[in-house]
Amino acid sequence: MSNSRKYSSQVVDGYERAPSRAMLYPVGFDKEDFNKPQVGVASTWSMVTPCNMHINQLAEQAEKGINSAGGKGVIFNTITISDGISMGSEGMKYSLVSREVIADSIETVVGCQGFDGVVAIGGCDKNMPGCLIGLARLNRPGIFVYGGTIQPGKNHTDIVSVFEAVGQYANHAIDDIELETIESTAIPGPGSCGGMYTANTMASAIEALGMSLPNSSAQDAISEDKTNDCVRAGEAVLNLLEKDIKPRDIMTLKAFENAITIIIALGGSTNAVLHMIAMANAAGVNELSIDDFTRIGKNVPVLADLKPSGKYMMSELVAIGGTLPLMKMLLDAGLLHGDCMTVTGKTMAENLKDVKPYADSQEIIKALDNPIKKDSHLRILKGNLAQGGAVAKITGKEGLSFKGKAKCFGREEEALDAILNDKIQAGDVIVIRYEGPAGGPGMREMLAPTSAVMGLGLGEKVALITDGRFSGGTHGFVVGHITPEAFKGGVLAVVEDGDEILIDAENNSLELLVDQVIIDERLEHWVQPKPNYTKGVLAKFAKLAKSASEGAVTD
């Protein structure tokens, strides 16, 4: 197994490495462990969020699987933050930044310690792509394990129910007692947010990418299936070491196309566009671009009736068989590449060979000939407002185009205040700018204002556009990731109240209906605002991050 100890042997072999071995005895190594492949287990455990509060128990199961298969597992931690808690506050600016911190920290620990392989366990939006970026950079045999989905709250509620209840309360549709009941019962325990929001979207995409074991994305956080998934992941890394299968052997362009296909079929989050581009960049798949979402989306229908725009939760998809029957359906229809390698050491087609279809009685996943939408809900819009692209999530329930008059805000809090105080009317296009990767900095998600809009009953009557992002829980007529962002002098910076804006999801365009001469004149007089942060991690991110259309990567 010399090749499987390519890195650890440099750290612990030979008389001159006695000091290294001496440091490892007190952390649980026995003499014979120095001859085994060392596999790091990156745990994103934290008590700052229910998404990750159970991850350490899962990490211990992965360590058990590694040890039983002949390796030596070593658990280490990285950070996580909570979007749900920080949403709508200044703290949310750290959310996307955390993806980069997580990737950097995994790369740092594994590179320093000389681990031969990695199991990374994530349970929230940013730590999943963060884990994959770290694995791709290191390119050592590795596997991702999803922490699993949460159970529904009382009366089929979840975190988005609470955000929308804020709008309902402001509209006097519910009272103090009803609001408190929703907030105190919507989150019943461990696990990631329960709809097809960013966490479940990314988990499903990573499985389709080939970097998780089959059905890892469709298991409840607290379940025997998830415990077994972790043990098997630990064992699987030893197989990857033996066969010398590395992340970049798996994370190919065709594998990313498979992941995008699943994202669309499940009605997944707009954040997936940002994260898939970032993960591809780390894997050296530089040819993947936002335009591939348009290309693939022309042929892939939306099939899953899942929240936020649908009816069901991830736990209910788990109960009918998870994502594997959907993947088999898409493979049989020629919409997935079956020859892509996966972390099982087998191809996608081999993994799906014996998967049984969904029962005829289920209503969550529609048939290919009876889709919720015949093509993708993720629309890459371009035009004078988004020359570098923007991302919209249009299911069709909101209509396919919207023309209205701009109401402009320089930060999210200003927009939310206007929404909750009845300053937004039917026909308005809410413009939130200076929230991009550099301008925010950090590209905050906008679940608070979009949920307030829905709670007030304005979901089909107004639109919202921003150079920031949206939570996977967002629905309604919304456009994010506008590039160039306002802070960098994009046209978004010079939109004025009352300007007409056209969002066209059929022709994939986003236009400011103002003469180009006037736009040019406004841009000529525009002055870039001072940065919000000049020191610390947010300032670093603002300086290093590429545009949203390039994944907002710092590498």
N, C-alpha and C positions, 0 to 999 in steps of 0.2 A: 504493500500500500504506500510505497514511497511517493508516488505522484500525488496521492491523496493527502500527503503531509508536506506539500510544497512550501507552505508558508510557516507552519508551526515548527518544522524542523530547524529553520533558521533561528528560532527563538530559544529552543530547549535542547537541541542536540549538541553533544561534545562537552569536554571538560570546561572549556572557556565559558559555557552558558550556565555554569553552576549557580551564579547569583540569580538568574532568571528562574531556575527551578526552585531555588530556595524561597522566592517570593510566592510561588504557586502552591507549595505544600499547605500553607495555612488557609488558603481559600478553597481547599477541598481536593487537591490533586494527590493521588497515590503514585508510587514509583512507576507502575505499569501504564499510567495515563499519559506519560510523556512519549510513549510509542504509538499513541492513538491520534487520529485526525482530531483537531480541535475545531469545534463548531460554536460560533457565537450565537446567542439567542438574544436578539434585540427586542426588549420589552418596552412598550410604550405605556406601561402602567402609570397611573396617576389618580389621585383622589380629587382632582379638580373637575372631573366630569364623569357621569355615569357610563359614557361610551367606553372608558378605559379602566374602570375601577376593578375589573375582574381579570385584567390581562396578566398579572403576575402568576395567578393560578394556571393560566394557559401556558405561560412560559415554562413553568415547572413540568408540565406534561410534555412539552416539546423537548426539554432537556432529558426527560425519561426516555423518550423515543430515540434520541441521539445515542444515549448511553447503552441502551439495549441492543442497538445495531452495531456497536463496536467503536463508537466515537467517544469523545469527551465534550459534553456540553458545558458552556459557560454563559450564564445569564448576565446581561448588562442592561442598563436603562438608557433611554433617551427621553426627551420631553414630549409633552402634548399640551395643547391649549383647548379651550372650549369655545367654539363659535357660538353655540346656543346661549352661553352665559354672557359673552362679551358683545353679542350682536347689538348694533345700534349705539355703541359707546366708542370712545377713543381707543379702548383696548382692542377692538376688532381689527385695528390696523396691524396688529402683530400676527394675525391669523395666517395669511399667505406666507409671511416671513418665516413662520414656524416650519413650513415645508422644507425650506432651505436649511434651517438650523438642524432639523432632524436628519436630512440627507448628509449634511456635513458631519454630524456627530457619529452616525453609523459608520461612515467612511473612516472617520478618525480613529474610533475604537478598534474596528476590525483591522485597519491598516497597521496600527501601533502594536496590537497584541499578537498579530500573526495568525489570526484564525484562518483555517483552511476553507471553511464554509460558513453560511449564515442562515438562520431562520429569523425572519423579521415578523413581528406580530403587531398589527395595527387595528384600531377600532374607531377612528374618527377621520373626518374629511382629509385633513392635510397630512396626517402621519402615514396614510397609505401611499400616496404618491411620493412622499418623503422617503419612505422605506424603499420603494422601487427605484427611485433615483440613486439612492445609496448603493443598492445591489448592482445596478447597471454600471455605476462608476467603478466599483471594485472588481466586477466581473469574476467573482469567485463563485463556485457552486452555491446556489442559494434558493430560497423558497419563501413565499409570503403566506402568512396565515391571517385570515380575517377574524376579528374578535367576535363577530356575530351581531345579529340584529336584536333590538329590544322587543319586548312584548307590548301590545297596545295598552294604552291607559284606559281608565274608566270611560264607558260609552264610546269606545273606539277612538279615543283621542291620542294625540301625540304633541310634540313640541310646537308644531305649526298651528295646532288647534289653540295653543296658548297665545301665540303671536296674533292670530286672527281674532281672538277674544278681546285683545286690547282695542282693536278697531270697533268691535261690537259694543264694548263698554263705552267708548267715546261717542258712539252713535245712540247710546241709551237703550240698546237692544238687550243687554243683560245688566244685572245689578252687581253690587259688591260681593254678595254671597256666591252668585254663580261664577264670577271671575275667580274667586278664591278656590272654589271647588275644582274648576278646570286646572288651575295652576298646581294644586296640591295632589292631583290624581293622574295627570297626563303622563308622568314619567315613573313607571312602577319599579324600575330596577336597572341592572346593568345591561349594556348593549347600545348599539348605534341607532340613531334616529330611524323610526320605523317605516317610513315610506321609501319610494324610489328617489331619495334625496342623494346628496353627493356621496355619503358613506357607502350606501348600498349600490349606488351606481359604480363607484370606483372598485368595490369588491368584485362585482360582477365582471367589470372590464378586465381586471387583473387576472381573474380565472380564465376568461376568454383569451387573454394574452398568452396563457400557458404557464403563468408564474405561481398559480395556486393549485392545490389538488382539486380534483373534480368535486363540485358542490360545496367547496369551502365558503363560497360567497352566500350560500343559501342555507344557513344554519342559525338556530337561535343561540344567543350568547350563552345562556345557561342551559346547556343540554349535553347529553351523553355524546351526541354526534360531534359537537364542537370539541369536547375533550379528546375524543378519538382522532379527530382531524389533526390536532396538535401533536399527538403521539406519532401518527403516521407521517406528518411533515418532518419530524425529527429523523425518522427512519429513512425518509425519501432523500434527504440531503446526503446520507452516506452512499446511496445508490448513484446520485449525481456526481459525487466525488470519484466513485469507482469508474464511472463511464466518462468522466471529465466533460460533463455537460454544464456549460456556464450560462449566465443570464443573457448574454448577447447572442448565444446560439439559439435562444428561445425568442428573445424580443426583436424579431425581424419586422420588416415592413408588412409582410403578409399577416403576421401575428397582430400588429397594430390595426390592420384592417379588420381582422376578426373582432378585436375589442370594440372598435367603433360600431361595427354591425350590431353587437349585443347592446351597446349603449342606446342606440336608436330604437331597437326592437322593444327595449324595456321602458322607453320614454324617459331616459336618464337626464341628469343635471347638466346645465350649461358649463359648470366648472370642469366637467370631463374634457372639454375642448382644451382648456388651459393646461390641465394636468397631463393629458396624453401627449401634447406637443413637448412638454417639459421632460417627460419620461423618455420619449423618442430621442430627444437631444442628448440625454445622458447615455443612452444606448448606442449613440452614433448613427441613428436612423434619421439623418438630417433631411432626407427628401420628404418626410411627412410634414404637411402643412395644414392650415385651417381649410384650405380648398378641398382637401380630401374628404372632409365631412360633407361637403356639397356633392362631390362625385359619388361617394358611397350612399349618401342619403337619398339619391334619386331612385335607387332600386330596393331600399330596405324600408318596410312599413313599421309603424308603431303598433305593437301587438299587446302590450301589457296595460291592463286597467288598474294602474297603481297610483297611489297618492304621489304628488300633490294634486294633479289635475284629475286623477282617477279616483276609484272607490276603495281599493284594497291596500293592505299593508304587506310588508315583506314577510312577516311571520305567516301570513296566509298563503303566500307563494311557497314558502318552505313546506307548509302542510300538504301541498298537492304535488310535491316532488322537486321543488326548487327550479334552478335554471337549466339543468341538464336536458330535460325533454325539449325545452325551447331551443337549445343549441343543436340538438339532434334534428329538430324540425328545419332549422335554418341550414344545417349541413346538407340534409337530403334535398333541399331546394336549390342547392348550389350557391348559397349566400355566405358560406364559411369556407375557408381554406382548410381542408382536412389533413394536409400533409405537414402542418406546422408542429415542431417538436414542443413538448411540454415537460413540466417538472416530474412527471411520472416516469420519464425516460421513454415514453411512447408518444405517438402523434395524437393530434386532436381526434382524428377519425377512429383510431384504435381505442381511445378513452370512451368514445360515445357509441361504440359498436353495439353494445347490448342494452342501451338505455331504452326503457319503455316509454310510450307516449303518455301524455296527460289523460286522465279519465274524461270521457265525453261530457260528464256532468259539470265540470269546472267552468267558471266564467271569468277567470282572472287573465288568462292568456288566450287571445283570439286566434282563430285560424288565419292562415296566410291569405285566404280568399275572402276574409271578412275582417279586415284590419280596423283599428281605431282611426288610423290615418294611413293613407296609401304610400306616403313617403315620409322623410324625416321631419321631426318636430324641431330639430336643431337647425337653425337657418344662419348661414354666414352671409351677413348683409354688407354691401359695399355701396359707396356713393360719396357725395361731397362732404357728408358728415362723418364718414368712416372710410377714408381712402385705403387704410390698411386693414379694414375689416371690423366687424362687430358680430356679436353672437346673440341671437334671439331664440327664445323657447316658445314656439307657436304650435299648440296642439290642434288648432282649428276651432276649438270651442269659443275662442275670443274673436273669431273672424280671421281673415288672412291679410287684411290691410287696415291701416289706421291713419287718418289725417287729422291733425289738431293743432292748437296754438300753444306755443311754449310758455311754461312758467319755470323760471330758472333759479337754481339754488347752488350755492358755492360749497355746500357740504351736506351730508346726510341729515344731520340733526335739524337743519333749517327746513328741509323738505318734510320731515316727519311732523314737525310742529305745524306746518301749514296744512298737512293732511288731517291731523287730529283736530284742528281748529276751523274746519269747514272753509278753508281758503282754496280748495281744489274743487273744480266743477267738471261736469260731464263735457267731454271734448278737449280737455287739457292734455298736453304732453308734459309730464313732469321731467325736467332736465336737472340731473344731479351731476355736477362736474367737479374737477379737482379732487377726485377720489381714485385716480388711476394708480399704477405701480409706483410712479415717481411723485405724483401730485398729492396723494393721500398723506404720506406714502402708504403702500401696502395693499391697495385695491380692496377696500372693505366690501363685504357682502351687504346686500340691501334688503334683508328679510323683514326688518321692522317696517319700513315704509310700504313695501309691496303687500305685506300682510294687513297693514292698516287700511290700505286701499280695498282689499278684499273684504275685510270686516265691515267697512262702511257701505258695502254693496256697490262699489264703483269699478269692480273688476273688468267689466266689459265696456266701460264708458270712458276710461282714461288710459293713457299709456305712460310708461316711464322709461327713460333712456339715461345711460350713465357710462362713464369711463371706468367705473368700479365694476363689482361683480354682483351676482345674485346667489343666494343660498339655493341649494337643491330643493328646498321647500317652497321656493317662489313659484307662483303661477300667475297668469294674467298676461296682458300685452306688454312685455318688457324686453328691452334690448340693453345688453351690457358689453363690456370689453371694448368699447369704442376706441379705435386706434386711427390716427395719433390721438393720444389723450390731451385733455385741455392744458395741462401743465407744460406740455411740450409744444404748445402752439397749434394744436388741432383746431379745426373749425368749430368744434364743440365749445371752445373758449369764447367765441364771439356771437353765439346765439343770444338773441334778446327776447324779452317777454313780448308775446304777441306774434312772433315769427311763426309761420306755418311749417310744420314738419310732416313728412310722409314716410311711413313705415310700410313697406310692401314685401310681405313674406312669400308672395308668388314669384315676383321678379327679383327677390333677394336684394332689395335696395333700401337705403336709408338716406333721405335727401332733406336738406334745408332748402325750402322753397323761397329763396332770396336770390336776387340777381348776383352773379359772380362778381360784378364790379363793386357792389356794396360789400360783399364778403371780403374781397381783397382790401378794400378801404378800412374795414374794421380790423383786419389782421395787421395792417400797417400801423395802427395806433394801439394795438394790444401790448400790454406790458406784463411780462411774466411775474407772478406773485413770488414773494419770498418763500423759501422752503419751510415747511412746518417743523422739521427736525434737522438739526445740523450736527448732532452727535449721536452715537449709539447705533443700535442694530437697525432702527428704522431709517436713519440717515445712510447707513451702508447699503441697505436694500434699495433706497431711492437712487443712489449713485450707480449701482451695479445692474439692477434689473432691466432686462430687455422688455420690449412691448408685450402687451397681452397676446397679440397675434403670434408672438414667438415664445409663448409659454411663461412669460415673466420670469425667466430663469436668470440666475446670477452667475452661472458658470461660463 
